[in-house]
Amino acid sequence: MVDVVVIGSYVQDLAFNTQIFPAPGETRIGAFRTGPGGKGFNQAVACNRLGVDTLFIGAVGDDIFAAGVRDFISSEGLKAKLQTCAEHPTGAASIVVNGDGQNLIVVALGANEHLSEGHVQNFVAEISTAKYLVCQVENKLSATKTAMAMAREAGVATIFNPAPINDGLTLDLIQHADILTPNETEFVFLMNKVLGQKIPDDFWLQDDAAIHAFCRQSNVPAVVLTLGDKGCFVSFDEDSEHARKSSDGPFYRVPATSVDVKDTTGAGDAFNGGLAAGLVKFPDNFRQAIQFANKAAGLSTTKPGTAPAMPTLNEME
């Protein structure tokens, strides 16, 4: 048995640091590094490093990047069940980070797009006995839906991070979630393109009651909007267990952790992994779990990289 199962992507990060983003047609000198990443993998590493027993389920190719991730998994003490898709390359991402720590990313999903429903179904026992299932949309969506349906049938709560923006995202998939964790742009896409509910791109500038009303249109029991340095906005269905336990009412804000930012890449993944860990550690205090996740996200930005930058429990303490 494990506390958290993460179904998601593994992506090899190919990262370039340069003081200023190059303009179209321009070449700039920078520094290069490579390392393990991918939204699902980052979230699993974050959760595991925070002292919560975690299983990662994903897909890789049969190449040097796949060999590298297996070495990293072993060094982390992370449980993982990897499907090998020999005919497809391991996922890879080109990441450019500027002097302010902001980033531009292009990802080629490779083997992640071929994660099979059968591979996921092999681990029904682990999913059905976990406390939380964590999913994103950076791999084959039918496999994600299979895992979320298995969790729903077993009464296991699902944290669904609808990232990155994926045109294949459906209403059915969203409504398998118990906790939805989009950032600003993901929430606008979700509302406008998936739910057919038009909201302004700068919706977060409206008052909290209006933002709560937008969140409730998703019909997901809990929505956590991650708003970067503006912190988080939490919205509960007023009939949900979370709302009944909340002393803050059905919606509230939690400020971001103030840190010296070096690289924001992977901060959202640190938040989601930290949220899963926080909910395991503080099962009756959602606000405390959010504060824990915020701290994890903040600390992750103080170091370069994604999976290697996920904070440990000692660093959090």
VEXKOLFI-189413 format. One record per residue (C-alpha): x, y negated, z negated; residue in three letters. Coordinates in Angstrom, 1 decimal, m for minus. Layout:
<recs>
+--------+--------+--------+-----+
|   east |  north |     up |  aa |
+--------+--------+--------+-----+
|      X |      Y |      Z | Ala |
...
+--------+--------+--------+-----+
</recs>
This chain:
<recs>
+--------+--------+--------+-----+
|   east |  north |     up |  aa |
+--------+--------+--------+-----+
|    0.0 |    0.0 |    0.0 | Met |
|    1.1 |   m3.6 |    0.7 | Val |
|   m0.5 |   m6.9 |   m0.4 | Asp |
|   m0.3 |   m8.6 |    3.0 | Val |
|   m0.3 |   m7.3 |    6.6 | Val |
|    0.7 |   m9.7 |    9.4 | Val |
|   m0.3 |   m8.8 |   13.0 | Ile |
|    1.7 |  m11.0 |   15.3 | Gly |
|    4.5 |  m12.0 |   17.6 | Ser |
|    8.2 |  m11.6 |   17.5 | Tyr |
|   10.1 |  m14.2 |   19.6 | Val |
|   13.8 |  m14.7 |   19.9 | Gln |
|   14.5 |  m18.4 |   19.4 | Asp |
|   16.9 |  m20.1 |   21.8 | Leu |
|   17.3 |  m23.5 |   20.1 | Ala |
|   19.0 |  m26.7 |   21.3 | Phe |
|   19.7 |  m29.7 |   19.1 | Asn |
|   20.1 |  m33.1 |   20.7 | Thr |
|   19.8 |  m36.6 |   19.3 | Gln |
|   17.2 |  m37.8 |   21.9 | Ile |
|   14.8 |  m35.6 |   23.9 | Phe |
|   15.9 |  m35.6 |   27.6 | Pro |
|   13.6 |  m37.5 |   30.0 | Ala |
|   12.3 |  m35.6 |   33.1 | Pro |
|   15.3 |  m35.0 |   35.4 | Gly |
|   17.8 |  m35.9 |   32.7 | Glu |
|   20.5 |  m33.7 |   31.1 | Thr |
|   21.8 |  m34.3 |   27.6 | Arg |
|   24.6 |  m32.7 |   25.6 | Ile |
|   23.6 |  m30.7 |   22.5 | Gly |
|   24.3 |  m27.8 |   20.2 | Ala |
|   22.9 |  m24.3 |   20.6 | Phe |
|   21.8 |  m21.6 |   18.2 | Arg |
|   19.8 |  m18.4 |   18.4 | Thr |
|   17.9 |  m16.4 |   15.8 | Gly |
|   14.7 |  m14.5 |   15.0 | Pro |
|   11.3 |  m16.2 |   15.3 | Gly |
|    7.8 |  m15.9 |   16.5 | Gly |
|    4.7 |  m17.1 |   14.7 | Lys |
|    3.7 |  m13.7 |   13.3 | Gly |
|    7.3 |  m12.7 |   12.3 | Phe |
|    8.0 |  m16.1 |   10.7 | Asn |
|    4.8 |  m15.8 |    8.6 | Gln |
|    5.7 |  m12.3 |    7.5 | Ala |
|    9.3 |  m13.3 |    6.6 | Val |
|    7.9 |  m16.3 |    4.6 | Ala |
|    5.4 |  m14.2 |    2.7 | Cys |
|    7.9 |  m11.4 |    2.0 | Asn |
|   10.6 |  m13.9 |    0.8 | Arg |
|    8.1 |  m15.3 |   m1.6 | Leu |
|    7.9 |  m12.1 |   m3.5 | Gly |
|    4.8 |  m10.5 |   m1.9 | Val |
|    4.9 |   m7.0 |   m0.5 | Asp |
|    4.4 |   m7.6 |    3.3 | Thr |
|    4.1 |   m5.5 |    6.4 | Leu |
|    4.7 |   m6.9 |    9.9 | Phe |
|    3.1 |   m5.2 |   12.9 | Ile |
|    4.2 |   m6.4 |   16.4 | Gly |
|    5.8 |   m5.5 |   19.7 | Ala |
|    9.3 |   m5.9 |   21.2 | Val |
|   11.1 |   m4.9 |   24.4 | Gly |
|   14.1 |   m2.4 |   24.6 | Asp |
|   16.9 |   m5.0 |   24.8 | Asp |
|   19.5 |   m6.8 |   22.8 | Ile |
|   16.9 |   m9.1 |   21.1 | Phe |
|   15.0 |   m6.1 |   19.9 | Ala |
|   18.1 |   m4.6 |   18.4 | Ala |
|   18.8 |   m7.9 |   16.7 | Gly |
|   15.4 |   m8.1 |   15.0 | Val |
|   15.7 |   m4.6 |   13.6 | Arg |
|   19.0 |   m5.6 |   12.0 | Asp |
|   17.4 |   m8.8 |   10.5 | Phe |
|   14.4 |   m6.8 |    9.3 | Ile |
|   16.7 |   m4.4 |    7.5 | Ser |
|   18.7 |   m7.2 |    5.9 | Ser |
|   15.4 |   m8.8 |    4.7 | Glu |
|   13.9 |   m5.7 |    3.2 | Gly |
|   10.8 |   m6.4 |    5.2 | Leu |
|    8.4 |   m3.6 |    6.1 | Lys |
|    7.8 |   m3.5 |    9.9 | Ala |
|    6.1 |   m1.3 |   12.4 | Lys |
|    7.3 |   m2.3 |   15.9 | Leu |
|    5.9 |   m1.1 |   19.2 | Gln |
|    8.6 |   m0.8 |   21.8 | Thr |
|    7.4 |   m1.9 |   25.3 | Cys |
|   10.4 |   m0.8 |   27.3 | Ala |
|    9.1 |   m2.2 |   30.6 | Glu |
|    8.7 |   m5.8 |   29.1 | His |
|   11.3 |   m8.1 |   27.6 | Pro |
|   11.2 |   m9.2 |   24.0 | Thr |
|    9.5 |  m12.6 |   23.6 | Gly |
|   11.7 |  m15.6 |   23.8 | Ala |
|   11.3 |  m19.3 |   23.1 | Ala |
|   13.2 |  m22.4 |   24.3 | Ser |
|   13.2 |  m25.0 |   21.4 | Ile |
|   14.6 |  m28.5 |   21.7 | Val |
|   15.0 |  m30.4 |   18.4 | Val |
|   15.8 |  m34.2 |   18.3 | Asn |
|   17.5 |  m36.2 |   15.7 | Gly |
|   14.3 |  m36.9 |   13.8 | Asp |
|   13.7 |  m33.1 |   13.4 | Gly |
|   10.8 |  m33.1 |   15.9 | Gln |
|   10.6 |  m30.3 |   18.5 | Asn |
|    9.5 |  m29.3 |   22.0 | Leu |
|    8.8 |  m25.6 |   22.6 | Ile |
|    8.1 |  m23.3 |   25.5 | Val |
|    7.5 |  m19.6 |   24.7 | Val |
|    7.5 |  m16.6 |   27.0 | Ala |
|    5.5 |  m13.9 |   25.1 | Leu |
|    6.9 |  m10.9 |   26.9 | Gly |
|    6.2 |   m7.7 |   25.0 | Ala |
|    3.9 |   m9.6 |   22.6 | Asn |
|    1.3 |   m9.6 |   25.4 | Glu |
|    1.3 |   m5.8 |   25.4 | His |
|    0.8 |   m5.1 |   21.7 | Leu |
|   m1.7 |   m2.3 |   22.0 | Ser |
|   m4.9 |   m1.7 |   20.1 | Glu |
|   m3.7 |    1.9 |   19.6 | Gly |
|   m0.5 |    0.7 |   17.8 | His |
|   m2.6 |   m1.4 |   15.5 | Val |
|   m5.1 |    1.4 |   14.8 | Gln |
|   m2.2 |    3.6 |   13.7 | Asn |
|   m2.0 |    1.5 |   10.5 | Phe |
|   m5.7 |    1.4 |    9.5 | Val |
|   m4.8 |    2.6 |    6.1 | Ala |
|   m2.4 |   m0.2 |    5.4 | Glu |
|   m4.8 |   m2.9 |    6.8 | Ile |
|   m7.8 |   m1.5 |    4.9 | Ser |
|   m6.0 |   m1.5 |    1.5 | Thr |
|   m4.3 |   m4.9 |    1.8 | Ala |
|   m5.4 |   m8.0 |    0.0 | Lys |
|   m5.0 |  m10.2 |    3.1 | Tyr |
|   m4.6 |   m9.8 |    6.9 | Leu |
|   m2.8 |  m12.6 |    8.7 | Val |
|   m3.2 |  m13.1 |   12.5 | Cys |
|   m2.4 |  m15.7 |   15.2 | Gln |
|   m2.9 |  m15.9 |   18.9 | Val |
|    0.7 |  m15.4 |   20.2 | Glu |
|    0.1 |  m11.8 |   21.2 | Asn |
|   m2.4 |   m9.6 |   23.0 | Lys |
|   m5.8 |  m10.9 |   21.7 | Leu |
|   m7.6 |   m7.5 |   21.9 | Ser |
|   m5.1 |   m6.1 |   19.4 | Ala |
|   m5.7 |   m9.1 |   17.1 | Thr |
|   m9.4 |   m8.6 |   17.4 | Lys |
|   m9.1 |   m4.9 |   16.6 | Thr |
|   m7.1 |   m5.6 |   13.4 | Ala |
|   m9.5 |   m8.3 |   12.3 | Met |
|  m12.5 |   m6.0 |   12.9 | Ala |
|  m10.8 |   m3.3 |   10.8 | Met |
|  m10.2 |   m5.8 |    8.0 | Ala |
|  m13.7 |   m7.0 |    8.1 | Arg |
|  m15.1 |   m3.4 |    7.9 | Glu |
|  m12.8 |   m2.7 |    4.9 | Ala |
|  m13.7 |   m6.0 |    3.1 | Gly |
|  m10.2 |   m7.4 |    3.5 | Val |
|   m9.9 |  m11.2 |    3.7 | Ala |
|   m8.4 |  m12.5 |    7.0 | Thr |
|   m6.3 |  m15.6 |    7.4 | Ile |
|   m6.5 |  m16.7 |   11.0 | Phe |
|   m4.0 |  m19.2 |   12.4 | Asn |
|   m5.3 |  m20.2 |   15.9 | Pro |
|   m1.8 |  m21.0 |   17.1 | Ala |
|   m0.4 |  m21.7 |   19.6 | Pro |
|   m3.2 |  m23.1 |   21.8 | Ile |
|   m4.5 |  m20.1 |   23.8 | Asn |
|   m7.1 |  m20.3 |   26.5 | Asp |
|   m8.1 |  m16.7 |   25.7 | Gly |
|   m9.3 |  m17.6 |   22.2 | Leu |
|  m13.0 |  m16.8 |   21.8 | Thr |
|  m15.8 |  m17.7 |   19.3 | Leu |
|  m16.1 |  m14.0 |   18.4 | Asp |
|  m12.5 |  m13.9 |   17.3 | Leu |
|  m12.8 |  m17.0 |   15.2 | Ile |
|  m15.8 |  m15.8 |   13.4 | Gln |
|  m14.0 |  m12.7 |   12.2 | His |
|  m11.9 |  m15.0 |   10.1 | Ala |
|  m12.4 |  m15.8 |    6.4 | Asp |
|   m9.8 |  m18.6 |    6.3 | Ile |
|   m9.0 |  m20.7 |    9.4 | Leu |
|   m5.7 |  m22.7 |    9.4 | Thr |
|   m5.4 |  m24.9 |   12.5 | Pro |
|   m3.3 |  m28.1 |   12.8 | Asn |
|   m4.7 |  m31.3 |   14.4 | Glu |
|   m4.4 |  m30.4 |   18.0 | Thr |
|   m5.4 |  m26.8 |   17.5 | Glu |
|   m8.5 |  m27.9 |   15.7 | Phe |
|   m9.5 |  m30.3 |   18.5 | Val |
|   m9.0 |  m27.5 |   21.1 | Phe |
|  m10.9 |  m25.0 |   19.0 | Leu |
|  m13.9 |  m27.4 |   18.6 | Met |
|  m14.0 |  m28.9 |   22.1 | Asn |
|  m13.1 |  m25.8 |   24.2 | Lys |
|  m14.1 |  m22.8 |   22.1 | Val |
|  m17.1 |  m24.0 |   20.0 | Leu |
|  m18.3 |  m26.6 |   22.5 | Gly |
|  m18.5 |  m29.2 |   19.8 | Gln |
|  m16.9 |  m32.5 |   21.0 | Lys |
|  m14.8 |  m34.3 |   18.4 | Ile |
|  m12.3 |  m37.2 |   18.9 | Pro |
|   m8.6 |  m36.4 |   19.2 | Asp |
|   m8.0 |  m38.6 |   16.1 | Asp |
|  m10.7 |  m37.0 |   14.1 | Phe |
|   m8.5 |  m37.0 |   10.9 | Trp |
|   m8.9 |  m40.8 |   10.7 | Leu |
|  m12.5 |  m40.5 |    9.9 | Gln |
|  m13.8 |  m40.2 |    6.3 | Asp |
|  m13.5 |  m36.9 |    4.5 | Asp |
|  m17.3 |  m36.2 |    4.6 | Ala |
|  m17.2 |  m36.5 |    8.4 | Ala |
|  m14.1 |  m34.2 |    8.7 | Ile |
|  m15.9 |  m31.7 |    6.4 | His |
|  m18.9 |  m31.7 |    8.7 | Ala |
|  m16.6 |  m31.0 |   11.7 | Phe |
|  m15.1 |  m28.1 |    9.8 | Cys |
|  m18.5 |  m26.6 |    8.9 | Arg |
|  m19.4 |  m26.3 |   12.6 | Gln |
|  m16.9 |  m23.5 |   12.8 | Ser |
|  m19.0 |  m21.3 |   10.5 | Asn |
|  m15.8 |  m20.0 |    8.9 | Val |
|  m16.1 |  m19.8 |    5.1 | Pro |
|  m12.8 |  m21.8 |    4.5 | Ala |
|  m11.0 |  m24.1 |    6.9 | Val |
|   m7.6 |  m25.5 |    6.0 | Val |
|   m6.4 |  m28.3 |    8.4 | Leu |
|   m2.7 |  m28.7 |    8.3 | Thr |
|   m2.0 |  m32.4 |    9.0 | Leu |
|    1.9 |  m32.6 |    8.8 | Gly |
|    3.1 |  m35.4 |    6.5 | Asp |
|   m0.6 |  m36.2 |    5.8 | Lys |
|   m0.9 |  m32.9 |    3.9 | Gly |
|   m3.9 |  m30.6 |    4.1 | Cys |
|   m7.7 |  m31.0 |    4.3 | Phe |
|   m9.6 |  m28.1 |    2.7 | Val |
|  m13.3 |  m27.4 |    3.6 | Ser |
|  m15.5 |  m24.7 |    2.2 | Phe |
|  m18.9 |  m23.4 |    3.1 | Asp |
|  m20.9 |  m24.5 |    0.2 | Glu |
|  m22.3 |  m21.0 |   m0.3 | Asp |
|  m18.9 |  m19.3 |   m0.3 | Ser |
|  m17.1 |  m17.8 |   m3.2 | Glu |
|  m14.3 |  m20.4 |   m2.7 | His |
|  m16.8 |  m23.2 |   m3.1 | Ala |
|  m18.3 |  m21.7 |   m6.2 | Arg |
|  m14.8 |  m21.4 |   m7.8 | Lys |
|  m13.7 |  m24.9 |   m6.7 | Ser |
|  m13.6 |  m27.7 |   m9.3 | Ser |
|  m12.9 |  m30.2 |   m6.5 | Asp |
|  m16.2 |  m29.7 |   m4.6 | Gly |
|  m16.6 |  m28.3 |   m1.1 | Pro |
|  m13.9 |  m30.4 |    0.4 | Phe |
|  m10.7 |  m32.1 |   m0.7 | Tyr |
|   m7.2 |  m33.1 |    0.3 | Arg |
|   m3.8 |  m31.8 |   m0.9 | Val |
|   m0.8 |  m34.1 |   m0.2 | Pro |
|    2.3 |  m32.8 |    1.6 | Ala |
|    5.6 |  m32.1 |   m0.2 | Thr |
|    8.1 |  m34.9 |    0.2 | Ser |
|   11.5 |  m33.6 |    1.6 | Val |
|   14.4 |  m34.6 |    3.7 | Asp |
|   13.4 |  m33.2 |    7.1 | Val |
|   16.0 |  m31.6 |    9.3 | Lys |
|   13.9 |  m29.4 |   11.6 | Asp |
|   10.1 |  m29.1 |   11.6 | Thr |
|   10.1 |  m25.9 |   13.8 | Thr |
|    8.3 |  m23.2 |   11.9 | Gly |
|    6.8 |  m25.3 |    9.2 | Ala |
|    3.3 |  m24.2 |   10.1 | Gly |
|    4.4 |  m20.6 |    9.9 | Asp |
|    6.0 |  m21.2 |    6.5 | Ala |
|    2.6 |  m22.7 |    5.4 | Phe |
|    0.6 |  m19.7 |    6.6 | Asn |
|    3.0 |  m17.2 |    5.1 | Gly |
|    3.1 |  m19.3 |    1.9 | Gly |
|   m0.7 |  m19.4 |    1.8 | Leu |
|   m1.0 |  m15.7 |    2.0 | Ala |
|    1.6 |  m15.3 |   m0.8 | Ala |
|   m0.1 |  m18.1 |   m2.8 | Gly |
|   m3.5 |  m16.4 |   m2.6 | Leu |
|   m2.0 |  m13.2 |   m3.8 | Val |
|   m0.2 |  m14.9 |   m6.7 | Lys |
|   m3.1 |  m17.3 |   m7.7 | Phe |
|   m6.2 |  m15.3 |   m6.7 | Pro |
|   m8.6 |  m17.6 |   m8.6 | Asp |
|   m7.1 |  m21.0 |   m7.7 | Asn |
|   m7.3 |  m21.9 |   m4.0 | Phe |
|   m5.8 |  m25.4 |   m4.7 | Arg |
|   m2.8 |  m23.9 |   m6.4 | Gln |
|   m2.3 |  m21.5 |   m3.4 | Ala |
|   m2.4 |  m24.5 |   m1.0 | Ile |
|    0.1 |  m26.4 |   m3.1 | Gln |
|    2.4 |  m23.3 |   m3.0 | Phe |
|    2.0 |  m23.2 |    0.8 | Ala |
|    2.7 |  m26.9 |    1.1 | Asn |
|    5.9 |  m26.5 |   m0.8 | Lys |
|    7.0 |  m23.6 |    1.3 | Ala |
|    6.3 |  m25.6 |    4.5 | Ala |
|    8.2 |  m28.6 |    3.2 | Gly |
|   11.2 |  m26.5 |    2.1 | Leu |
|   11.4 |  m24.8 |    5.5 | Ser |
|   12.0 |  m28.2 |    7.2 | Thr |
|   15.1 |  m28.8 |    5.2 | Thr |
|   17.0 |  m26.1 |    7.1 | Lys |
|   17.4 |  m25.4 |   10.9 | Pro |
|   15.8 |  m22.4 |   12.5 | Gly |
|   12.5 |  m20.6 |   11.9 | Thr |
|   12.6 |  m17.2 |   10.3 | Ala |
|   16.0 |  m17.8 |    8.7 | Pro |
|   14.7 |  m21.1 |    7.3 | Ala |
|   11.8 |  m19.6 |    5.4 | Met |
|   12.3 |  m20.4 |    1.7 | Pro |
|   12.9 |  m17.8 |   m0.9 | Thr |
|   11.0 |  m17.5 |   m4.2 | Leu |
|   14.1 |  m18.8 |   m6.1 | Asn |
|   14.2 |  m21.9 |   m3.9 | Glu |
|   10.6 |  m22.5 |   m4.5 | Met |
|   11.1 |  m22.2 |   m8.3 | Glu |
+--------+--------+--------+-----+
</recs>
